[in-house]
Amino acid sequence: MTAPAIASGQAWCTFQLAGGDYGVELARVQEVLRAQPVTRLPHAPAAIAGLMNLRGRIVPVVDTRRVLGIDGARAGDVARRSGLVIVRSADGPVALLVDAIGDVRRAEDAAPSLPAAESPLVARTLALPGQLLVVLDLDRVLERAFAAPEVTPPSVTPTTTVTSPTRADGSRS
């Protein structure tokens, strides 16, 4: 399996999650912010941390740790994260909740791209000086974040028919 070639001039906005280095295409990033207040949204998919007010626009906040299945992602730890990466999606801006904001890394800094991991959420892995950068497939990450949880049908339990007790003579009461 070979990774797609890296175009010169390509760049990634990097961030940290649970000590790992991740990135998204810089062209899709609108801005980065320090942590902002997030309002929980009842009955939202588990990966949606809530909503935030971005200069008068309501923006959904995605718990990136939950989407990626990184250990330690709990609903209550949202306030301890220190950064938001605001990305452009087909439906408007979306905030990615991250542990820490990194910097911009450019293609010139990268060794040849390594094949993507076995995860459909990873576009490629880059070997940078002193850093291994996992570049996320942003569209797939957002698709998974907003996916409705699978609803499992209620289990079917066999029903028992209650009959009248039978008397010793074979008649029912």
Secondary structure, 3 states (H helix, E strand, C coil): CCCCCCCCCCEEEEEEECCEEEEEEHHHEEEEEECCCCECCCCCCCCEEEEEEECCEEEEEEEHHHHHCCCCCCHHHHHHCCEEEEEEECCEEEEEEECEEEEEEEHHHCCCCECCCCCCCEEEEEEECCEEEEEECHHHHHHHHHCCCCCCCCCCCCCCCCCCCECCCCCEC
